Amino acid sequence: MLTLHHAVAFLVFAVCVLSALLALVAYRRRGHGGRLVAHALALAQTLIVAQVAIGLLLLADHRHADKGAHYMYGGLAVLTVAWPWFYAPPDPRRRLAWFAGATLFAAVLAVRAYMTA
């Protein structure tokens, strides 16, 4: 299970960065993103939640991280991708920018969580 947690960590980082870049390019081109960008952002959010679920399974098996900061950064990554769902503006273009920025920031937090494990 720990190996899966590490493998998903790399996948989370790659998908978050890729989807954030896709969204930022779509934002820059004055578009709303389309299906590909929406699905990429949703995949990034799903992978972050899956990573947390795997981490909770590891905790249930009494396998704890050495440093408590690992849990803080992981929790902040989840909150970061959840934040735009509540506070993003209704304008589709600006909403895309919020989700892109949140996903990129979640990638940074995920890397930080991996480094503190």
C-alpha positions as CSV (number, residue, x, y, z in Angstrom):
1,M,0.0,0.0,0.0
2,L,2.9,2.3,0.7
3,T,4.3,1.7,-2.7
4,L,0.9,2.7,-4.2
5,H,0.9,5.8,-2.1
6,H,4.3,6.8,-3.5
7,A,3.3,6.0,-7.1
8,V,0.1,8.0,-6.9
9,A,2.1,10.9,-5.5
10,F,4.1,11.1,-8.7
11,L,0.9,10.8,-10.7
12,V,-0.8,13.5,-8.7
13,F,2.1,15.9,-9.4
14,A,2.3,15.2,-13.1
15,V,-1.5,15.4,-13.7
16,C,-1.9,18.5,-11.6
17,V,0.9,20.4,-13.4
18,L,-0.3,19.2,-16.9
19,S,-4.0,20.1,-16.2
20,A,-3.1,23.5,-14.7
21,L,-0.9,24.3,-17.7
22,L,-3.7,23.3,-20.1
23,A,-6.2,25.5,-18.2
24,L,-3.8,28.4,-18.1
25,V,-3.2,28.1,-21.9
26,A,-6.9,28.0,-22.4
27,Y,-7.4,31.1,-20.2
28,R,-4.6,32.9,-22.0
29,R,-6.3,32.2,-25.4
30,R,-9.5,33.9,-24.0
31,G,-11.4,30.6,-24.1
32,H,-13.4,28.7,-21.5
33,G,-11.3,25.5,-21.8
34,G,-13.7,23.0,-23.2
35,R,-14.1,19.3,-22.3
36,L,-10.4,18.4,-22.3
37,V,-9.5,21.0,-19.8
38,A,-12.5,20.3,-17.6
39,H,-11.7,16.6,-17.5
40,A,-8.0,17.1,-16.9
41,L,-8.9,19.4,-13.9
42,A,-11.4,16.8,-12.6
43,L,-8.8,14.1,-12.9
44,A,-6.3,16.1,-10.9
45,Q,-8.9,16.6,-8.2
46,T,-9.9,13.0,-8.2
47,L,-6.3,11.8,-7.9
48,I,-5.7,14.1,-4.9
49,V,-8.7,12.7,-3.1
50,A,-7.6,9.2,-4.0
51,Q,-4.1,10.0,-2.6
52,V,-5.7,11.1,0.7
53,A,-7.9,8.0,0.8
54,I,-4.8,5.8,0.4
55,G,-3.1,7.7,3.1
56,L,-6.1,7.2,5.4
57,L,-5.9,3.5,4.7
58,L,-2.3,3.5,5.7
59,L,-3.2,5.3,8.9
60,A,-5.8,2.7,9.7
61,D,-3.0,0.1,9.3
62,H,-1.0,2.1,11.9
63,R,1.6,3.2,9.4
64,H,2.4,6.9,10.2
65,A,4.6,9.4,8.5
66,D,7.7,10.4,10.4
67,K,6.8,14.1,10.3
68,G,3.5,15.7,11.1
69,A,4.0,18.3,8.3
70,H,3.3,15.5,5.8
71,Y,-0.4,15.5,7.0
72,M,-0.6,19.3,7.0
73,Y,0.6,19.6,3.4
74,G,-1.7,16.8,2.2
75,G,-4.7,18.3,3.9
76,L,-3.9,21.7,2.4
77,A,-3.7,20.2,-1.1
78,V,-7.2,18.8,-0.6
79,L,-8.5,22.1,0.6
80,T,-6.8,23.9,-2.2
81,V,-8.6,22.0,-4.9
82,A,-11.9,22.2,-3.0
83,W,-11.6,26.0,-2.5
84,P,-12.7,27.1,-6.0
85,W,-15.9,25.1,-5.8
86,F,-17.1,27.4,-3.1
87,Y,-15.5,30.8,-3.9
88,A,-14.7,31.0,-7.6
89,P,-16.6,33.8,-9.5
90,P,-19.5,32.8,-11.7
91,D,-17.8,34.1,-14.9
92,P,-16.5,31.0,-16.7
93,R,-13.2,32.5,-17.8
94,R,-12.3,33.8,-14.3
95,R,-13.5,30.5,-12.8
96,L,-11.1,28.7,-15.1
97,A,-8.2,30.8,-13.8
98,W,-9.2,30.0,-10.2
99,F,-9.3,26.3,-10.9
100,A,-6.0,26.4,-12.8
101,G,-4.2,28.3,-10.0
102,A,-5.6,26.1,-7.3
103,T,-4.5,23.0,-9.2
104,L,-1.0,24.3,-9.7
105,F,-0.8,25.3,-6.0
106,A,-2.1,21.8,-5.0
107,A,0.8,20.3,-7.1
108,V,3.3,22.4,-5.1
109,L,1.7,21.2,-1.8
110,A,1.7,17.6,-3.0
111,V,5.4,17.8,-3.7
112,R,6.0,19.4,-0.4
113,A,4.0,16.6,1.3
114,Y,6.0,14.0,-0.5
115,M,9.3,15.6,0.6
116,T,8.3,15.7,4.3
117,A,7.1,12.0,4.4
